[in-house]
Structures are given as structure tokens and as C-alpha cells.
Amino acid sequence: MTMICERCYAPIGDGESLVRLAHIDHAHADGSITWVYAYVHLTACVTPRPAPHERPNTGTWDSARGIGGYRS
């Protein structure tokens, strides 16, 4: 089973420390409960890598650069 961290949405590896959170999904008429489990890294989550189609953040726009090619 692949466990996904609820904070960073990265997969949690086999040897990594984690916290398992249990949430009640619903209670049945006979008194039994169906649980839903969520997982979180125990240590700080790594910063997610941007998707290949996303451009990197280059900071704020510098108006001195101008738009397009050369300015006359």
C-alpha cells in the first residue's frame, strides 16, 4: 500500500517515521465503526519539487528590463 503524506502529498517510504491518524468514516447500526486512516511524516516534510511544466519562480518583475527585444 502506498502511503501519501497529508501535508506535502509525497509518498512515505518503507523505512520513514510516520504518524497514522484515524478518522471515523461512519458508524453502523450495530455500533461498529468504519475508520479512515491518514498518514503524516514524523519529521519535517521536504519541499516539493515543481512540476516539469511549471516555470521556476524568478522573483518580482524588474521594469528596467523592458518587454521584448531592444529599446530605442
Secondary structure, 3 states (H helix, E strand, C coil): CCEEECCCCCEECCCCCEEEEEEEEEECCCCCEEEEEEEEECCCCCCCCCCCCCCCCCCCCCHHHCCCCCCC
